[in-house]
């Protein structure tokens, strides 16, 4: 598989001048979202980020600038959800990416027609990018699994299947929202360690999880399995994903069938989906420590070994209600990198479908919390506070053991390396409201 093409050329510049300023959305990125003008009753439609602008795909598809497979993909991208574009497969989004790259380049003749299709990102509201039929959450960071496992099961942190099976559970799609989401603190059953019986009330151990969200592109029928060598052809792209978690509810309910109400009260994605093609310059080798079991053959492929990893820098920040009142910007809680994941995107997709499970365009796979090897790289506050035992002190002196009402969690991601243009994911931000009692 050839990874790089002319759309990745680091020399490319856009006639949209803000795209050349080193931000998240240069012409080498071209991620997709669904949007409409803020506060308007307009129909939602697909858009592509370029600099600080959105290219309105409903308008762009009417310009007559695109033809053949690119025009077919542009018309799919013009719809109110991206499921049709996702269903067309990697070839279609690649054809559209090439056409957009050529039309948005410095000096392109398409400028006259496309200029009127741009809106400032500051003036739009984003919707969910697609109808998410199913949501599955994986658990691919061995550092997170070990740290959390040692809190929940001190004598047995990493269960024996972990290094063999990409562990996951089926989540809930109905409460997934886009950045800007607010939700009430969940209420439920918990049992304190020293209590004989559970109690009922608002969660007191509310947490975030710093994850990647992986959108399935072309789907499969029941009984069909996706070989690992073809897995990425079924991936449309990747976003940032905050999988909110109520640790006290989780600890009491999770055995024997796994997470349930501790995870289904809210999950938040970033509006922009960065395509796997845009991530090509940031692919890295995937390998296992020699003392660990090597993946079974259905989870192993030459391409996955050579390029299966993704070098994506992740950052998690908090802005408390007091910080907001004092006009203080969000402050960093941790940083990690998706390349430290124990399982790759291709392995997740191959494993998910190996039993014949049908995958649908727009299905969302969570990567699991991405914690790095060092303690300060933890992707959840549960880990940062060592199970709620060591508070985190913020620059303004406030402390957090778990999240409090009014806290906003912000996640950002970007890729950079020598010889390539930096691309970013934008951000996902969402805020905890008081419980409804
Ligand atoms: Mn999760």
Boltz pocket constraint, residues with backbone or C-beta under 6 A from the ligand:
constraints:
  - pocket:
      binder: B
      contacts: [[A, 137], [A, 138], [A, 209], [A, 211], [A, 243], [A, 366], [A, 368], [A, 369]]
      max_distance: 6.0
